[in-house]
Amino acid sequence: MRSRILLVDDETEILVALTDLLEDEFDILSSTDPMEALDILRTAPDVAVIVSDQRMPGLTGDKFLLQAREISDAHGILLTGYADLAAVVAALNQGRIRFYAHKPWESDALRAMVREVASHCRLERALLTERALLHGLMETLPLGLVFTDAAGRTIRHNIGAGQVLSEVAGVLERSLYPQLRQDEIEAMRARTREHGHDEHLLMYEQGGAARWHEFTRSTLPWPRRPNGDVVPVEERWQVSVDRDVTDRLTMEAQLRQDDKMRALGTLAGGIAHDFNNLLTAILGSLELLNDMAPPQDPMAAKLLDNASASARRGTVLTRRLLEFGRPKPVVLQPVMLGPLIHGMHDLLLQSLSRRTDRAGQPLGRCTLDMQGVASDAAMPPVQSDPGQLEMALLNLCINARDAMPEGGCVSISTHVEPATSDGPAHVVVTVADQGCGMSPETAARIFEPFFTTKGIGSGTGLGLSTIYGFLRRCDGDVRVRSAPGEGTQMSLWLPVCSAPCAGDVADDDADTVPLASCRVLVVDDEDAVRLVTEQFLRHDGHDVTGVDSGTTALALIEADRGFDLVVLDLMMPGMSGRECGEAIAARRPDLPILYVSGYADPGNLPEGAFVLGKPFTPQTLRRALVDAMGAPARPMVSS
């Protein structure tokens, strides 16, 4: 790269001669006026060398170069006669010039002089740039960076504010880390001297909290000694990089926990599917038995009702297992909060009673207070998804339990917030605890994904963020009130819905709009479930044929047995329900199909499919038949 030279002399002939001498190697700027030359320097900061005459009218060369040093880092060469030797010596002593040359000059000597001064200027600028880059890097780098000599004394470091300049050199590296044991620093230095590189993960107290730090240490390459010998590794400088990896390790642990929860969810879904088949057979058999031979003994009737009620509670548990294993999309509908919350009483009480620490030791007892939940008449229905609302309430109650390791009371209450000019009326459900509470800083972050106040392995940090997303999709909100030592109140704001509850209307419709007798093909590999389904349908007057496989069902369809409807289990060995349904649709596009499953994955269903969830009652089966035979499609129905 060619350096730029500024030539200043009041004689034009001198400038021409200097230009002829130097223009082959350098880019030339020139002026006969020192004041004009100063203006040139202001607009050309890349000038590396100034060659100036000493004796110029108005401003001598040494004084011109003195002013030039204030606006440029270009190095000066002074051209002078013997009469000006005193001024030249003064300029040299004051650092205003690098060299001087006598007039007339010797061409090769002057060219070599300019070449050396230009090279020195480039080197000086490069060193200044490197220094500025290193200084800026060490000030802004979000890592601890320490350069040390072979004896462990610091050369540069950025540990602590303003600690990157030369005045920090000389202190022992181990003194920068009072939290660490001295032998850990020395052991890392020794391993680096031996192997040239070392990585180590350390945990120590920082700001009153345990922090994990990852140290990476290497020896620096070093030039040979003047005699040509290579500097031994044990005498080389070392560089240590200190990275705080606490947040990364926490995130990794949370992601591992999330993976475990997903695996558990898949397992729970599979268990729930099998259990739903059992519950379908149990509930259906009990109901059919009650219809066929009502018990005359009051105790027998009571025991039958008790068995049915217990089985229905089992359906609630399996539904929650399914929602845990594979959360479904939000399906908004009118929901009555009173029955929903009171229906969760046993589940919540059981969840609050499980009180052990991570070592398995029992913790304080938690109680449940639901007296603040208003009656149905006092609360209008809300627009929400009942399944996901139940999961949100369960999550909040478990969080409240975990906030009270010494025990306490978890209370649930409801009230109505009237409509305002800014929005509709809301029903507010509040879950309150008597726990440790939260600081404003913590409360401001609790809805962030993966943020958790629980220890590693005790939570994913996804519960509250999931609740927040669910409430926003319901056009609702979740609000928190908390203070250290004063407990926490989490409030779900749910918009009021003026429409009647869909479940109530559907049940009435199922009883008042009977389906005309038709021929139904029931396909289910579970004999007990198929028997119950067949009996429910026969009880309503339908002509029913039952088979245990998709292959047999297709054979009957191809034989044109005149079926009006197919009730098809979704998950079967061999030919799955979806494969069977698609084959039936190819042969009989006009034949309605009602899919039945205890664990329906929306991605495993044909588009627009009618689905009935297991276990089901005669009423929900009747309603699903009406839908499949002509009503608009609806999401999965569950008893």
C-alpha positions in Angstrom: 0.0 0.0 0.0 1.5 3.4 -1.0 1.9 6.0 1.7 0.8 9.6 1.2 3.4 12.4 1.5 2.8 16.1 2.0 5.5 18.4 0.5 5.7 22.0 1.8 8.2 24.6 0.4 7.7 28.2 -0.7 9.8 27.6 -3.8 7.9 25.9 -6.6 11.1 24.5 -8.1 11.9 22.6 -4.9 8.4 21.1 -4.9 8.8 19.9 -8.5 12.2 18.4 -7.7 10.8 16.6 -4.6 7.8 15.3 -6.5 10.0 13.9 -9.3 12.1 12.2 -6.7 9.3 10.5 -4.6 6.2 10.1 -6.8 7.2 6.6 -8.0 6.8 5.2 -4.5 4.4 7.6 -2.8 1.2 9.5 -3.4 2.1 13.2 -3.4 0.3 16.3 -2.0 2.1 19.6 -2.1 1.7 23.3 -1.1 3.9 26.4 -1.2 1.9 27.9 1.8 2.3 26.5 5.3 -1.2 27.6 6.3 -2.7 26.0 3.2 -0.8 22.8 4.1 -2.4 22.8 7.5 -5.8 22.9 5.8 -4.7 19.9 3.6 -3.8 17.9 6.7 -7.3 18.5 8.1 -8.9 17.0 5.0 -6.3 14.2 4.5 -5.8 12.3 7.8 -4.0 9.5 6.0 -0.8 11.6 5.3 2.1 9.7 6.8 5.1 12.0 6.2 5.5 15.7 6.0 8.6 17.0 4.2 8.9 20.7 5.0 11.4 23.4 4.2 12.6 25.3 7.3 13.0 28.8 6.0 9.6 29.9 4.7 8.1 33.4 4.9 5.4 33.9 7.6 5.9 30.5 9.3 9.1 28.6 9.7 9.2 24.8 9.2 9.7 23.9 12.8 6.8 26.0 13.9 4.6 24.7 11.0 5.4 21.1 12.1 4.6 22.0 15.7 1.1 23.1 14.6 0.8 20.1 12.2 1.3 17.7 15.2 -1.9 19.1 16.8 -4.1 17.9 13.9 -2.2 15.0 12.4 0.0 12.1 13.5 2.1 12.3 10.4 5.9 12.2 11.0 8.0 15.2 9.9 11.2 15.6 7.9 12.8 19.0 7.9 14.8 20.4 4.9 17.3 23.1 6.0 20.5 24.8 5.5 23.4 24.9 8.0 22.4 28.3 9.3 19.2 26.8 10.8 20.9 23.9 12.7 19.8 25.2 16.2 16.1 25.2 15.1 16.6 21.6 13.7 18.1 20.4 17.0 15.3 21.9 19.0 12.7 20.3 16.8 14.4 16.9 17.1 14.6 17.2 20.9 10.9 18.1 21.1 9.8 15.2 18.9 8.5 17.4 16.1 10.6 15.7 13.4 12.1 12.3 12.8 14.9 13.3 10.5 16.4 16.3 8.8 18.2 16.7 5.5 20.5 19.5 4.2 19.9 21.3 1.0 20.9 20.3 -1.5 20.0 16.7 -0.6 21.4 13.5 -1.7 18.6 11.8 -3.7 19.0 8.2 -2.6 19.5 9.2 1.1 16.4 11.4 1.1 14.3 8.7 -0.6 15.5 6.1 2.0 14.8 8.6 4.8 11.2 9.2 3.6 10.7 5.4 3.1 11.8 4.7 6.7 9.7 7.4 8.2 6.6 6.3 6.3 7.2 2.7 7.4 7.5 3.9 11.0 4.3 5.8 10.8 2.4 2.8 9.4 3.7 0.6 12.2 2.8 3.2 14.8 -0.7 3.6 13.4 -1.1 -0.2 13.3 0.0 -0.5 17.0 -2.4 2.3 18.0 -5.2 0.5 16.1 -4.4 -2.9 17.8 -4.3 -1.2 21.2 -7.7 0.5 20.6 -9.2 -2.8 19.4 -7.8 -4.7 22.4 -8.9 -2.0 24.8 -12.4 -1.9 23.3 -12.6 -5.7 23.2 -11.7 -6.1 26.8 -14.1 -3.4 27.9 -17.1 -4.8 26.0 -16.4 -8.5 26.1 -19.0 -10.3 28.2 -16.3 -12.7 29.3 -13.5 -12.6 31.8 -10.2 -12.3 29.9 -6.8 -12.5 31.7 -3.3 -12.5 30.1 -0.6 -13.7 32.5 3.2 -14.2 32.2 4.9 -17.5 33.1 5.0 -16.5 36.8 1.2 -16.0 37.0 1.4 -12.2 37.0 -1.3 -10.4 35.1 -0.3 -8.5 31.9 -3.9 -7.4 31.0 -7.3 -8.3 32.3 -10.9 -7.0 32.4 -11.9 -8.5 35.8 -13.7 -5.6 37.5 -14.6 -2.1 36.2 -11.9 -0.1 34.4 -9.2 -2.8 34.7 -7.9 -3.1 31.2 -4.9 -0.6 31.2 -1.3 -1.2 31.9 -1.6 -0.1 35.6 -3.3 -3.4 36.4 -0.3 -5.4 35.3 1.8 -7.3 37.9 -0.9 -8.6 40.3 -1.1 -12.3 40.7 -3.9 -13.9 38.7 -5.3 -15.9 41.7 -5.9 -12.7 43.6 -8.6 -11.8 41.0 -10.7 -14.7 42.2 -11.1 -14.6 45.9 -14.0 -17.0 45.7 -11.9 -19.7 44.3 -9.5 -21.9 46.1 -5.8 -21.0 45.3 -5.0 -24.6 44.4 -7.7 -24.6 41.6 -6.0 -21.7 39.8 -2.6 -23.1 40.2 -3.8 -26.6 39.0 -5.2 -25.0 35.9 -2.0 -23.1 35.2 0.0 -26.3 35.7 -2.2 -28.4 33.3 -1.9 -25.6 30.7 1.9 -25.6 31.0 1.9 -29.3 30.5 -0.6 -29.7 27.7 -0.9 -26.2 26.2 -4.7 -26.1 26.9 -7.1 -26.7 29.7 -10.9 -26.5 30.3 -12.5 -26.6 33.7 -16.0 -26.1 35.1 -16.1 -24.5 38.6 -18.9 -23.4 40.9 -18.5 -20.7 43.4 -20.5 -18.1 45.3 -21.0 -14.8 43.5 -23.3 -12.1 44.8 -24.8 -14.4 47.4 -25.7 -17.1 44.8 -24.0 -20.1 43.4 -22.7 -19.5 39.8 -21.1 -21.9 37.4 -18.1 -20.7 35.5 -16.4 -22.4 32.5 -12.6 -21.6 32.3 -10.7 -22.1 29.1 -7.0 -21.6 29.3 -4.2 -21.8 26.6 -0.6 -20.9 26.2 0.1 -18.1 23.7 2.5 -18.6 20.8 5.7 -16.8 21.3 8.5 -15.7 18.8 11.9 -17.2 19.0 14.6 -15.7 21.2 17.2 -13.5 19.6 19.6 -16.5 19.3 16.9 -18.5 17.5 15.9 -20.8 20.3 12.2 -21.6 20.8 10.8 -20.3 24.0 9.8 -23.3 26.2 6.1 -23.8 26.9 6.6 -23.3 30.7 7.9 -19.8 30.0 5.1 -18.7 27.7 2.3 -16.3 28.4 -1.1 -17.8 29.2 -4.6 -16.5 28.4 -7.6 -17.5 30.5 -11.3 -17.0 29.3 -13.9 -17.1 32.1 -17.5 -17.6 30.9 -20.4 -17.6 33.3 -22.5 -20.5 32.1 -25.1 -20.6 34.9 -28.0 -19.6 32.6 -26.9 -22.0 29.9 -26.7 -24.9 32.3 -30.1 -23.9 33.8 -31.6 -23.8 30.3 -30.2 -27.2 29.4 -31.5 -28.7 32.6 -34.9 -27.2 31.9 -34.9 -28.5 28.4 -34.0 -32.0 29.7 -36.8 -31.7 32.2 -39.2 -30.7 29.4 -38.1 -33.7 27.3 -38.8 -35.9 30.3 -42.2 -34.4 30.7 -43.0 -35.0 27.0 -41.9 -38.6 27.3 -44.0 -39.0 30.5 -46.9 -37.3 28.6 -46.6 -39.8 25.8 -46.6 -42.7 28.3 -49.5 -41.2 30.1 -51.5 -40.9 26.9 -50.9 -44.5 26.1 -52.0 -45.6 29.5 -55.1 -43.4 29.4 -56.1 -44.9 26.0 -56.1 -48.4 27.4 -57.7 -47.3 30.6 -60.5 -45.5 28.6 -61.3 -48.8 27.0 -61.7 -50.4 30.4 -63.8 -47.5 31.6 -66.1 -47.6 28.6 -66.8 -51.3 29.2 -67.3 -50.7 33.0 -69.5 -47.6 32.7 -71.5 -49.0 29.8 -72.0 -52.3 31.5 -73.1 -50.7 34.7 -75.6 -48.5 32.9 -77.0 -51.3 30.8 -77.3 -53.5 33.9 -79.2 -50.8 35.7 -81.6 -50.4 32.7 -82.1 -54.1 32.2 -82.5 -55.2 35.9 -82.9 -52.3 38.3 -81.8 -53.5 41.8 -84.7 -53.8 44.2 -82.4 -53.8 47.3 -81.6 -50.1 48.3 -78.1 -51.1 49.2 -77.6 -52.8 45.9 -78.8 -49.7 44.1 -76.5 -47.6 46.2 -73.5 -49.8 45.4 -74.3 -49.7 41.7 -74.5 -45.9 41.8 -71.2 -45.8 43.8 -69.5 -48.0 41.2 -70.8 -45.7 38.4 -69.7 -42.6 40.2 -66.3 -44.0 40.8 -65.9 -45.0 37.2 -67.0 -41.5 36.1 -64.3 -40.0 38.3 -61.9 -42.3 36.5 -62.9 -40.7 33.2 -62.0 -37.3 34.6 -58.6 -38.5 35.6 -57.9 -40.1 32.2 -59.1 -37.0 30.4 -56.5 -35.0 32.4 -53.9 -37.6 31.6 -54.7 -37.2 27.9 -54.5 -33.4 28.1 -51.2 -33.7 29.9 -49.8 -36.2 27.4 -50.9 -34.2 24.3 -52.4 -30.8 24.9 -55.2 -30.1 22.4 -56.0 -26.8 20.7 -58.2 -24.4 22.5 -61.9 -25.1 21.8 -63.9 -22.2 23.2 -67.4 -22.8 24.5 -69.6 -21.5 27.3 -68.5 -23.0 30.7 -70.2 -22.8 34.1 -67.4 -22.2 36.6 -69.2 -23.4 39.7 -69.6 -27.1 38.6 -66.2 -27.1 37.0 -64.3 -25.9 40.1 -66.3 -28.0 42.6 -65.9 -31.0 40.3 -62.1 -30.7 40.7 -62.3 -30.8 44.5 -61.1 -34.4 45.0 -58.3 -34.0 42.4 -57.1 -30.7 43.9 -57.2 -32.1 47.5 -55.2 -35.1 46.4 -52.6 -32.9 44.6 -52.2 -30.7 47.7 -51.7 -33.7 50.0 -48.7 -35.0 48.2 -46.0 -33.2 50.2 -42.4 -34.4 50.1 -39.2 -32.7 49.4 -36.6 -33.9 46.8 -35.1 -36.3 49.4 -38.6 -37.8 50.0 -39.1 -36.2 53.4 -42.6 -35.1 54.3 -43.4 -31.4 54.3 -46.1 -29.3 56.0 -49.7 -30.1 55.4 -51.7 -28.0 52.9 -55.5 -27.5 53.1 -58.0 -26.4 50.4 -60.6 -23.7 50.9 -63.3 -23.4 48.2 -65.9 -21.5 50.2 -65.3 -18.4 48.1 -66.5 -20.1 44.9 -69.9 -18.5 44.2 -73.0 -20.5 43.3 -74.1 -21.0 39.7 -76.9 -18.5 40.0 -74.4 -15.8 41.0 -72.0 -16.5 38.1 -72.7 -16.2 34.4 -71.0 -18.7 32.0 -67.6 -17.8 30.7 -66.1 -18.3 27.3 -63.2 -20.8 27.7 -61.9 -24.3 27.1 -63.0 -26.4 30.1 -60.2 -29.0 29.8 -57.4 -26.4 29.6 -59.1 -24.3 32.2 -59.0 -27.2 34.6 -55.3 -27.8 33.9 -54.6 -24.1 34.5 -56.3 -24.2 37.9 -54.5 -27.4 38.8 -51.2 -25.8 37.8 -51.9 -22.7 40.0 -52.8 -24.8 43.0 -49.7 -26.9 42.7 -47.6 -23.7 42.4 -49.4 -22.4 45.6 -48.6 -25.7 47.4 -44.9 -25.5 46.4 -44.7 -21.9 47.7 -45.6 -23.2 51.2 -43.1 -25.8 52.3 -44.2 -25.4 55.9 -47.8 -25.9 55.0 -50.8 -23.6 54.8 -54.1 -23.0 53.0 -54.7 -22.8 49.3 -58.0 -20.8 48.7 -60.0 -20.5 45.5 -62.6 -17.8 45.1 -64.6 -16.2 42.3 -66.3 -12.9 41.7 -67.8 -11.0 38.8 -66.1 -7.8 37.4 -68.8 -5.8 35.6 -68.4 -4.6 32.0 -66.7 -1.2 31.4 -66.3 1.1 28.5 -63.0 -0.7 27.7 -64.3 -4.2 27.7 -66.9 -6.9 28.5 -67.7 -8.3 32.0 -65.4 -10.9 33.4 -65.6 -13.7 36.0 -62.4 -13.7 38.0 -61.1 -16.9 39.6 -58.4 -16.3 42.2 -56.0 -18.9 43.7 -54.3 -17.6 46.8 -51.6 -19.0 49.0 -49.9 -18.1 52.3 -46.4 -18.7 51.0 -43.2 -16.8 50.8 -44.4 -14.4 48.1 -42.3 -12.8 45.4 -40.3 -9.6 44.8 -41.5 -7.2 42.1 -38.6 -8.3 39.9 -39.5 -11.9 40.2 -43.2 -11.3 39.7 -42.4 -9.3 36.5 -40.8 -12.4 34.9 -43.0 -15.4 36.0 -44.8 -15.5 32.6 -41.5 -15.8 30.7 -41.0 -19.2 29.1 -38.5 -21.3 31.0 -38.3 -18.9 33.9 -38.8 -20.6 37.2 -38.1 -20.0 40.9 -37.9 -23.7 41.6 -34.7 -25.7 41.7 -33.3 -27.5 38.7 -35.3 -30.7 38.1 -38.3 -29.4 39.9 -40.1 -27.5 37.1 -39.8 -26.7 33.4 -40.7 -23.0 33.8 -43.4 -23.5 31.1 -46.5 -23.8 33.3 -47.3 -20.1 33.8 -46.3 -19.1 30.3 -48.7 -21.8 29.0 -51.5 -20.5 31.2 -50.8 -16.9 30.0 -51.0 -18.1 26.3 -54.2 -20.0 27.0 -55.9 -17.0 28.7 -54.9 -14.6 25.9 -56.4 -17.0 23.3 -59.6 -16.9 25.4 -59.6 -13.1 25.3 -58.9 -13.2 29.0 -56.0 -12.3 31.2 -53.9 -13.6 34.2 -52.8 -11.2 36.9 -50.6 -11.6 39.9 -50.4 -9.9 43.3 -47.5 -10.8 45.5 -45.0 -9.4 48.0 -42.2 -11.0 50.0 -43.7 -12.7 53.1 -47.3 -11.9 52.1 -48.2 -14.8 49.8 -49.4 -14.7 46.2 -52.7 -14.3 44.5 -53.0 -15.4 40.9 -56.2 -14.3 39.2 -57.7 -15.7 35.9 -59.9 -13.1 34.1 -62.4 -15.0 31.9 -64.8 -13.1 29.6 -68.5 -13.6 30.3 -70.4 -15.5 27.6 -74.1 -14.7 27.1 -74.9 -17.9 25.2 -76.2 -21.0 27.1 -73.9 -23.8 28.0 -73.4 -26.1 25.0 -73.3 -29.2 27.1 -76.8 -28.6 28.6 -78.4 -27.9 25.2 -76.7 -30.9 23.7 -78.0 -33.2 26.4 -81.5 -31.9 26.0 -81.3 -32.2 22.2 -80.0 -35.8 22.5 -83.1 -36.7 24.5 -85.7 -34.8 22.4 -84.4 -35.5 18.9 -84.2 -39.3 18.5 -82.4 -40.8 15.5 -84.5 -43.0 13.3 -83.7 -46.7 13.3 -80.8 -47.6 11.0 -78.3 -50.3 10.3 -75.0 -49.7 12.1 -71.7 -51.5 11.7 -69.6 -51.4 14.9 -65.8 -52.1 14.4 -63.8 -52.4 17.6 -61.0 -54.9 18.5 -61.9 -54.7 22.2 -64.7 -57.2 22.8 -65.9 -55.6 26.0 -66.1 -52.1 24.4 -67.8 -53.5 21.3 -70.4 -55.3 23.4 -71.3 -52.1 25.3 -71.5 -50.0 22.1 -73.7 -52.6 20.4 -76.1 -52.7 23.4 -76.4 -48.9 23.6 -77.3 -48.9 19.9 -79.8 -51.8 20.2 -81.4 -50.1 23.2 -82.2 -47.2 20.8 -83.7 -49.5 18.3 -80.9 -49.8 15.7 -80.0 -53.0 13.8 -76.4 -53.6 14.8 -73.6 -55.8 13.4 -70.3 -56.0 15.3 -66.9 -57.0 14.1 -63.4 -57.0 15.6 -61.2 -55.9 12.7 -61.0 -53.5 9.8 -60.5 -56.4 7.3 -63.8 -58.0 8.3 -65.5 -54.7 8.2 -64.3 -54.1 4.6 -65.6 -57.5 3.6 -69.0 -56.7 4.9 -69.0 -53.3 3.1 -68.0 -54.9 -0.2 -70.8 -57.5 0.3 -73.2 -54.5 0.3 -75.0 -55.3 3.6 -76.9 -52.0 3.4 -75.3 -50.3 6.4 -76.4 -46.7 7.1 -73.5 -45.8 9.5 -70.1 -47.2 10.7 -69.0 -46.7 14.3 -65.2 -47.3 13.9 -62.5 -47.6 16.6 -59.5 -45.4 15.7 -56.7 -47.4 17.2 -56.7 -51.1 16.2 -53.9 -53.6 15.5 -53.3 -54.5 11.9 -55.4 -52.2 9.9 -55.9 -48.9 11.8 -59.2 -47.1 12.1 -58.0 -44.4 9.8 -56.8 -46.9 7.1 -60.1 -48.7 7.4 -62.1 -45.5 7.2 -60.3 -44.3 4.1 -60.9 -47.7 2.5 -64.6 -47.6 3.3 -64.8 -44.0 2.0 -63.3 -45.1 -1.3 -65.9 -47.9 -1.7 -68.9 -46.0 -0.1 -68.3 -42.2 -0.2 -71.9 -41.7 1.0 -71.6 -43.9 4.1 -71.2 -41.8 7.3 -68.3 -42.8 9.7 -68.2 -42.1 13.4 -64.7 -42.6 14.8 -64.4 -43.7 18.4 -61.1 -43.4 20.4 -59.7 -43.1 23.9 -56.7 -41.1 22.6 -57.5 -39.3 19.4 -54.6 -37.5 17.8 -56.0 -34.8 15.4 -53.1 -35.5 13.1 -54.3 -39.1 12.8 -57.8 -38.3 11.6 -59.2 -37.6 8.2 -60.2 -34.0 7.6 -63.7 -33.2 8.9 -64.0 -36.6 10.7 -66.7 -37.0 13.4 -65.0 -38.3 16.7 -66.5 -39.6 19.9 -64.1 -39.9 22.9 -64.1 -42.9 25.2 -65.6 -43.5 27.6 -69.0 -42.4 26.5 -72.6 -42.6 27.7 -75.7 -43.5 25.8 -76.5 -39.8 25.6 -73.2 -38.7 24.1 -73.2 -41.7 21.7 -76.8 -40.7 20.6 -75.7 -37.1 20.1 -72.6 -38.2 18.1 -74.8 -40.4 15.8 -77.1 -37.4 15.1 -74.0 -35.3 14.2 -72.5 -38.0 12.0 -75.7 -38.6 10.1 -76.2 -35.1 9.0 -75.4 -32.3 11.6 -72.3 -30.1 11.2 -69.0 -31.6 12.4 -68.0 -30.9 16.0 -64.8 -31.6 18.0 -64.4 -34.7 20.1 -67.3 -35.3 22.5 -66.4 -36.8 25.9 -68.8 -37.9 28.7 
